[in-house]
């Protein structure tokens, strides 16, 4: 008898000894059709809510962007107004007619020290 | 038994009937839904989108125009928010009350209550009541929240320097088009490109950011343009021109100053002028004031042509600056007699300098003859024609950034009748036309060594978003209009002739360290019915003033002055003199030697 054949004889004996032992197999837990439907509905609702919240949030940013754009155009408008006022205040006519300019006399070229 | 059976069957039958009824109802609903959602899909989609999907044009603001002010840059044309007040008559609830409130809020409205009430009767949804309302007034009106009354923003050009350089600038009309001047020539660049917003919006019109179909194209704002004009010098030129025209008894005239080494216009004006902010108030019969005559109105330039004829003769090698000739004081060409003014000195031997100093028509004719080997022939005409058109660029637009630029006219050297007398006339500035700008640009080539620079008004441009200005480089259209030696000799002759005549032009003394030279022109005014007026003249003066490293060409034009003497000397000459002195005294033109 070889070593391997002696092992096989040993397994047969052992099986014979445990002939009346019941074999228990772990039973897999399953979810019924109702639960499945409920879970799917809940998941879909959650995803829908997530989508809606994102869309709402994005649109809220849209309002914020709109407000900022309004502010930007107001600031541009103010800047343009200030630029125009500054240019008017520095215009040649205004400077020429200012009190300081009225008090000046034309310089003769001879009196200029280079 | 029979009755019992019947009693048991009835509820079932009723229930079935209800089922059938509900089934039919459901079918009806389904059919209707199918009709609405499938068959009428496109119609309702379009209808829904038209309510939610909005398309807006995002306007581009028109570019600012700037100019130099010494070493600074200042804006001379800006945009100002203005508003148009309009009515939407069907939405006005109480017409009497609305009219009263409008008049009380905006007392400056140039309209009576009865007229407002009449406007309210119009069968239109957009009836304009007033234009160009200020922002303050617009805010007041908005706050009232009047039904059927609206305001539309309508930006207008604003001119902080008033009417300074009005004809150079031009204006923007009610159709938002640039007309005349720089506004017309650079309309496309100044206008910019409007942007676009296509988006699903909420009830207030605010775009919903979450929509992936939204499209936003940003507007490209108009270019910011820096002109070569200096506002201080421009103001001086306009004041000097006004005084000069008053002194000469003329109602029309113009003057410009051009940098001979770059072609840049430093100042340019015509009188009478107008206020571009109030262009609409100019009567139709006075609309000629919008035109920049220095660019758009060619004229027979008269004797200021003689330096050009001289330069051509020197350049072509038929004379040199020391040449002398016998002047018979009159030539007969094609049966017509060419003669000189009484003060020319009559018959005698003349020098090249005499031709310019005494303004000899016979001298200019003699120069033309030399180009033909001693007579006016096709060779002389063709040579002179090529100088006029290919070296001095008479007869073609200069390309300056101005609306309605004229080309002037130069007669053909080979086609037509009386060509010899026609060409003899062109040698002293008659029988051809040129704008003062063309003359100034060509004169710059004569005095700067021979390079013809394209005259220009734009110094730099900055596009939307650019912080740095892109400088516009001078353009040399013809590097050798005349040879440097011919330029030098012509300059010498002009300077020497001027040195003998300057008092005639109102100049007390010549300034040490500066080269000043110029030539008068007095041309008869053409009669629209043919020929020329015997007693009406246009005076012109073209010259240059040169310091250490800058040369400026100045040209003045005075139309039909009433002052005595030759119009070129007594009317246009003093304007040149004052401008030349202003360049020396006020424009930091450094002298050549201390």
Interface residues (C-beta under 8 A of the other chain):
Chain A: X54 X55 X58 X59 X61 X62 X63 X65 X66 X77 X80 X81 X83 X84 X87 X88 X90 X91 X92 X93 X96 X107 X109 X114
Chain B: X69 X74 X75 X76 X78 X79 X80 X81 X135 X158 X160 X161 X162 X164 X202 X206 X207 X208 X209 X210 X231 X232 X235 X511 X584 X585 X594
